[in-house]
Amino acid sequence: MTLLQIALLAAAGFAAGAINAIAGGGTFFTFAALVFTGLPTLDANATSAVALSPGNLASVAAYRNEVRTYFREMIPFAILGLIGGGVGALLLIWMGDARFRPTVPWLLLLATLLFAFSTQIRTFVARWSMGRQGVGMVIAYVTMTLVSIYGGFFGAGMGIVMLAALAIVGGGDYHRANATKMVVSFLIQVVSAALLIAGGLVHWPQALVTVVASVFGGYSGVAVARIVPEKIIRAAVVAIGAVLTVVFFLK
């Protein structure tokens, strides 16, 4: 790697760790940076997933008070994350780069739309968070299962869907839901990373640079999440996602 590539990966890793701690969407940064350094799209996706796992763990550590308080409530979602992450990673390995590459712009478009319409998504699910808890719980668990599979496969944008699903059962407590999201995201990436490493898709020099930066970003991002309005961060992610979507459609 050149010094420019190292600097790019470090900056992308830090930004991704911080953004994931706030709302999700860090994959936009690391995936694009890894592709720019010359990795095939499949390898870049796998390396990004592995590289961001420690950053998510740092965010979990920063949310340790919420994790201790709501640990038992997180267990069912954690189990779904482990299973779904494994299924998504196996699907990714099975597809190979030739079949994965054409899906990239569409995945980026989906993730960008999820971020762009996050407010509408939350408004839609709000009706299920007030009463009718039986129906709401079913919707939440089904959604978390599907998004866990998606997270193991690609991951960009899964945070907003998780937050929407958790809002159904969490009564609108953002930091409670965000702490749960960070725990589940970390578990998805752990099982996904293990399978992707076993599949030989991870490029370690690039991953290690991104890992170190994402840990710092992931821990500091929680402090930012408590101060900076979420809509500002989300607007920036949407703008970056839109640009990347156009770029990958044109490539």
N, C-alpha and C positions, 0 to 999 in steps of 0.2 A: 504493500500500500504506500501511496505517496503521503507527504505531510498534509496536503490539501484534503485527501480522502479521509485521513485520520481526524482532522479538524471537523470535517463535515459530519462524520459518524458520531463524534463526541457531542457536537451541537444538537444533532437529531436525537441522540439518546437522551440527553438532558431534557430537551423539550418534550419528548415522548413520555418520559417518566413523570414530569410535572403535569402534562395534560391528562394522562391516565388517572392521576390522583384527583384531578378536579372533575372531569366529566367523561373521560374516555376519548379515544381518537388518536392516541400516540402512534399507532401503527402507520398512520399516514406518513409521519415523519421518517421513521426508521425504514419502512419498506421502500420509500422513494429514494432515500439516501443510499441504501444497499444496492438498489438497481443502478443508481448513478455510478457506483464504484465498479460496476461491471458484472454483478452476479445475475444469473438467470432468475426469472421471476419466482419460480418455485423455491429455489435455494434462498432467495432474498426473503421470501415469506417465512420460511422455516427458521432462518437465522434471526429474523426480527422477533419471532415468537420466543425463541430461547433467550435472546438478549434482554427482552423486557420483563422476564419473570422475576429477577432480583429486584427490579425497580418497583414492581407491584408488591413484593414482600416488604420493601421499605415503607410503602404507603400503608400496608397493614400494620406495621409496627407503629407508625405515627397515629393510627386510629386505635391503638391498643385499648384505650378506655372503653370505646364503643364495642370493640370485639369482646372484651370481658363481660360487659353488661348484657349483650344480646347473643352470646355464644350459642346457647341452645337453639335459638330461633334460626340461626344460620346453618345448622347441621343439615337439614333436608336440602337446602339450596347447594351446599357444599358437595353433597353426594351427587346431585344432578350435574354439577360442574365437572366433577371427575369423570363421570360416565360420558357426558356429552363431549368433553374435550378429547377424550380418547377416540370416540367415533369420528369426530371431525378430522383429527390428525390422520387416522387410517384412510379416510376418504381422500385426503390431500395426497398422501403417498401413492395411493392406487391410481390417481389421475395422471401423475407425472407432469413434467413441464409443458409438453406439447399440448396437452388438453387443458392445463391450468392457465396458461398464458392468455388465451382468448377470453377467459372469464374475468381477468383483472380489471379492465375498465368498467365492466358491469358491477363488480363488487365495490369498486370505489364509488361509482354512482349511487349504489344502494346505501352505502355508508354515509355519503354526503347528504342524501335526502333524509336519512334518519336524523342527522344532526340538524338540518335545516328546519325540519318540522317537529322538533323535540317538544316544543310547547304544546302543539296540537295533539301530539301523542299522549302527553301527560293529562291534558284536558279530557281526552277521550276515555282514559282509564280511571279518571277521578270518580266517575259514577260507580265504579265497582268497589272503590275503597270505602264507601259509606253504606254500610248495611250489606245484606246478601253476601256475607263473608264466605259461605260455602262455594258459590259460583266464582267469587273473586279469587279464592284460593286455587281452584282448578285452573282458571285462566293464568294465574301467576306461575303455577308449576309447569304447565304446558309451555308457556312462553320461555321460561328459564331453561327448559330442556332443549328447545329449538335453538335458543341463542347460545347455549353452551356448545352445541354441535357446530354452529357457525363460528364460534370463538376458536375452537380447535382447528377449524379449516382456514379461516382468514383473520377474523377478529376486529377489524376496523368498524367502529360503530356499535359494537355489542354493548358498550357501557350504557348508552342512552336507552336501549331496549330493556336492559336489566333494571335500570332505575325506574322505568315506567312500570315494569312488572312488580318491583318491590314496593312501589307507591301504593299498590292495591292493598297490600297487607301491612304496610308500615305506618299508615296514618299521616303521611306527609312529612315525617322527620327526615330531612335531607341527609344529614350526617349519619344517621342510623342506616339509611338505605345505601349511602355511598360506602360506608365501612363494609357492609355485606357484599356490595358489588366488588370491592377490592379483594376480599377474601375469596370469593367465587372465581374472579378473574385470575387470581394467582394460581388457584388449583387447576383451572382449565389449562393454563399455560404450562404448569409443571408436568401434567400427564401428557400434554401435547408435545412438549419439549423432549421428554424422554423417548417418545416414539419417533420423533423427527431426527433426533440424534442417532437412534438405532438405525434409521433409514439412510444415514450418511448424507443428509441434506444440509447440515450446518457447517458454515465456514468460520472456524474459530478465531482467527485474527480479527476479523470484522466484528464478530460477536463480542469478544472481550472488550474492545474499545467501547462498544455501545452499552455493554453491561455496566461498566464503571460509571459512565455518565448518567445512565438511567436510574441508578441507585440514588445518586445525589438529587436528580430531578424528582424522583418519586417521593423522597422524604420531604423535600422542601415544598413540593406541590400541595401537600395537605395544608400547610400554613397559608399558602396562597388561596386555597379553596375556601378558607374561613374568612378571607378579606375581600378578594376580588369577586364582583358579581359574575355568576356563572354564565349569563347571557353574553358577556363580553368575550370570555374564553371561547364559548361555543361559536360565536360569529367568526372568530379568527380561524377556528378549525374548519368551519364550513367553507370559508374562502379558499383555504389551502386545499381542501378536498376537491373543490370545484376545479381548481387549476390542474391538479393532478389527474382528475378524471378526463379532462380535455386532452392533456398531454398523452395519456395512455390510449385514448381512442385514436389519436392521430398517428401514434407510433406504428 
